[in-house]
Amino acid sequence: MTEVSLLSLTKSYGKAAALKGISLKIGHGEFVSLLGPSGCGKSTTLKCIAGFEDVTDGKILFDNRDISRKLPEDRDIGMVFQSYALFPHMSVAQNLAFGLEMRRVPKDQIAARVARAMEMVQLGAYADRYPKALSGGQQQRVALARALVIEPAIMLLDEPLANLDAKLRDEMRGFIRDLQKRVGITTIYVTHDQGEAMTMSDRVVVMFDGEIAQAAAPETVYDRPASERVARFVGNANILELPVAGQGGQIVLPGGHALQIAAPVPWAGGRLRVMARPEQIALTEPSAGHLGGRVARRYFSGGHVEYHVDTDCGPLIVLCPTSRSYAEGEAVGLQFDAERLWPMQRTGLPEEAAA
């Protein structure tokens, strides 16, 4: 297991800065996902770590060793690509053996290591098959085995599940995470899929415009986002701007309901933007809610119903179980889980509060 440190890492293409001095430490055996929209710098970060892109400035350390200028073959990494990059003219066993042969591993060791890697990814019976005779998920497992068989210090995965169908992606998420835990290898995973990042990672690193917006456990990124931009990117987020009143810093909804949120707001006056996730709001009878509304649209998706509700705070998204159904146009009440409302930004504050 290896610790990876990025120190003020910068990458520029001419005058365009793809990475703007990012710093990040990834611990021994940690699974970290780089998450963000296209062009945010996540794949560039991975390529710099792999040595496929030269660093403009800053350092990359593996266990405090500066490898910023080393060639890819001298970095002791295993890489899995979106396209799998298997050799079509080689069998599964030959694909796995190739990296070991290039490293001049003794022949008597190659067969044992290939067999062990194939069992690890549950493909022991497919040694003589060629990639074209395998399903997408099986090809992906071969790509993983080929990266693991060389016993690298670090595993790098670049959107490895993008070409798989939804059901297979779900299966491979669990497979990769379970495999990583068993092997204990430090892993850096690039994805634009929030579900992958949230379900697989020890930490999620959200990136925008070549910078790190937040690096934290998935639960923290989801429940306590560092900014409104992170909140809106990771899952659905309802943002309400509400006045603050009282010594305890309560927020006041239209109609007069006051809610005490868990995060302290040690001032009164002004307004506060707060986030409520759709599943943190419950629909009820109009008289029983903290806020009134009317259902504009409803979308059934099997395990739950997504409601779009018009309110005096603007349109809100509410995720509800299917045990109680509300029709489009129906008046409803909205109840908030005040303990999980998260403050995003203060607005219109008195000078003493802003200070």
N, C-alpha and C positions, 0 to 999 in steps of 0.2 A: 504494500500500500504506500502511496506517495502523496505528499501534500503539494498543492499547486498554488502559487502566488502570482498574481498579476499586479504589477506596481506601476501606476501612472501610464498605462499602456495606450499608446497613440498609433494610429494607422491612417495615413493620408494617401490619396490618389490625386496627385497634382495639388490643386488648391482645395479639393474636397476632403473633409475629415470624416472618415468612416468610424473611427474610434477616438474619443476625446478625453484621453487620460483616465481610463477606467482602472480601478483597483479592486481586487477581489481575492480572498483566500478560500481555498477549497481543502477541507480536511482529509485526513487519511480515511479511505474507504467511503467517502461521502458521495452521494448521488445528487448532482446539481444540474438543474435545467436552466438553460438560457432561453427566455421566452420573450417574444415581441413581434411586432408586425414586420412585414417585408421591408428591408432596407434599414433596420434598426441597429445592425452591427453584430448580431449574434453569430452568424456564420463566419463573418470576418474574424471575430474573436476566436472561434474554434480553429480556423485556418492558421491564425498566428500561433496558437498553442501547438498545433501539429507541425508547424514549420513550412506550410505551403504558401504562406505570405510572410514577407519580411516586415519586421517591426520598424515603424518610423522613429518611435521614441519609447522610453520605458523599458521594463524588464519582465521576463517570464522566468520564474524560479520553480524547479522541481526539487523538493526537499532542500531548499536554500541554495541549490546549484543553479547558476545563471545559464539557461539553455537558449537564450534569446537569439543567438546567431548560429546555433547548431543546425545541421541538416536534418530533415525528417527522419531519416534512417538511424540517426544517432540519438533520438529522443525517447526511445523505448515506449512507444505508444501503439495501441491497437485502434484501428479506424473502421467504422461501419458507415457506409454511404447510403443515401436514399435509393440509388440505383442498384445496390448490392455489389456491383462490380465483380461478379464471379467470372472465372474463365470458362467460356462455354464449351471448349474442347477438352476440358479436364473433368474427371469424375469428382464427386464430393470429396473423397479421400485425397485425391491429387490436389484439389484446391486448398485443402487444409495443410497438406504437406509442403506446399510451395514456399511459404514464408519461412518454414524451418530449414528447408534446403538452402534458401538464400542466406540464412544465418549460419550455415555450415554445421548444423546440429548433426551429430553422428547418426548414421542410418539406423542403428539398433535402437535409438531413442525416439526416432520420428514416428515409427509405427505405433508405439505405446502412447505417445502424446496425442496423436491423431485419434486413436481409438478412445482415449479418455475424453477428448473434446467433443467427439461425436455423441458419446453417451451423455455428456453434460447437457447437450441441447436435444437429447432424445431422438437422435437420427442414426443410431447404431446400425440399423438395417438398410441404410441407404448409401453405403460407402461406394458402391460401384455405379450409382446412377449419375447422370449428367444433369446440369441445371435445368435444361429445357423439360426434363421429365419430372420436375418438382413443382409443387404449388408455390404461390407467392410467400406464404408463411414459412414453408420449408426452406425456400431460398434465403429468406431473411435469417433463419436459424443457422444456415450454413455460413452466411456472412458473419454472424456473431461468433460462431465456432472458429472461423478462420482468424478473427481478430484475437480471440482468447488463447488459441493454441500456442502462440508465440510467448505467452505469459508476460504481457506487457505491464508496465508500472501504472499506466493510465489508459482508460478506454474513452474514446471520443466517438459520439454518435451524431450524425448530421441528418435530421429528419428521416430516420430509418423506416418509419411506418407510413409515410405519405402515400405510397403506392398501393396500400392494402385496403380492402373494403372494410366497412365499419365494424362488422362482427370480428373479423380477423385482427383488426387494430386493437380492439378491446382485449382479445386473448393474448396478443403479443405484448401488450403493456404489462400484464401480470407476469408473463414469462420472463421478460427482460429484467423486471425488478426483482423477481425471485432469484434469478440467476446471478444478478449483481450482488445480492445479499449473501448468497452461498459462497461466491468467489471472493467477495470483500474487496473488489478493485475500485479505486477511485474513478468515478465516471462523470463525464460532462456531456450533457444531452442537449442538442439544439432542436427547438420546435416552435411552431407558431400555434400549436393546438393547446389550448388552455387545459383541456381535460387530461391530456398526457402529462403535462407539467405538474398539475395538482395531484394526480393519483400516484405518480411514480417517484417523486423527488423528496429528498431530505430538505432541500432548500430550492426555492424558485428565485431566479434573478430576472427581474423584468427590465427590459431595455427599450429606450426610445432615443432615436436620433444620435446613436453612438455613445450614449451615456447610460449608466445604471440608475434606474428610477427607484428600485427597491430590491433588496436581497434578504429574504426571510423564509421561514417555514411556510408551507402552503396555507395553513390555517391563518397565519398572520397576514399574509398577502391578501387573502380573501376577506377576512373579517376586519382587519385594521390596515387598509391600504395607506401608503405614504402620501398619496395625492389623489385628486379627483380623476386624473388621467389613468392612473393605475386601477382605480375602482371601476371605471367604465370599460377598461380593456379586459380585466379579469372577471368574467361573468357579467350578468346584468346588474345594474346599480340604479336605484332610484335616488335622486339627489333632491332634497327638500331644503329650501331656504326659509328659515323661521326666526322669529324674534326670540330673544333671550330675556327672561325676567326672573326676579326673585334672587335672594341671597345665594341660593344653591345653584344658580345658573340653569334653571329649567327652560326648556324650549316650549313654545306655545303654538298650538295648532289653530288653524281657522276654526272658529266656533268656541274657543276658549279652553280646550283641554290642554293641561300642562303636563309634560313628561320629564322625568328626571333621568337623564342618560348616565350610563356608567362612567364614561370618561368625564373627569371634572371640568367644569366651565366656571372658573372662579371670578366671574364678572357678570354684571347685568347691563342691559341696554345693548343696542346694536342687533345684528342678526348673525345667524350661524347656518352654514350649509352642512347638512348631515346626510349620511348614506344609510339607506335601508335596502337590504337585499330582498328580492321578491319573496323568498320563503320565510322571511322574518315578519311578514305582514299577513294577518288573517282576515278573511272576509266574514262578516256577520250581518245581523239585521241592522238597518240604518240607525235605530235608536241606541244600539249597543256599541257602536264604534267610537274610536277617538276622532275620526274624521269621516265625513260623508262622501259618497261618490256614486257614480253610475257606470255600469259595465258597458264599455264601448265595443270590445271584441273578446272572444274566448277561443282558445286553441286547445283541443284535446290531444294528448300525446301519450296515452296509455296509462302510466302511473300517476299522472297529475294533469291538472288543467291550468293553463296560463291565461290569466285575465289581464286585459288592458282597461284600466279604470280611470275615468275622468274625475278629477277632484279640484278643489279650490287651491291645491298645491301644484296643479298641473297633472298631466297624465302619469299614472303609476302602473308598474307591472307587479302582479301578485301571483304567486305560485301556490296552488292549493291541491289537497288530495281530492280524489274523485268522489268521496263519500257524500258531498253536498254540492249541487250544481246550481249555478246562477246563470240566468239567460241574458243575452245582449239586450241592453236597455233597462235592465233591472236596477233599482236603487239598492245600494249596499252600504254597510258600515265597514271601516277599515280599522283594525286593531294592530298597534305596533308593539313589537318586543323592545321596550325602551332600553333594556340592558344591552341590546346589541346594536343600537343606533350608534353610528360612528361619526365624530365631527371631522369635517373636511377643511372648512375655511371660515374665518370670521369676516363679516362684511359690515360696513357702516358703523364702526365702533366709535365710541367716545375716545378722545385723545388719551385719557388716562388708562383706558382698557387696552388700547392698541399698544401702549408703551409696555 
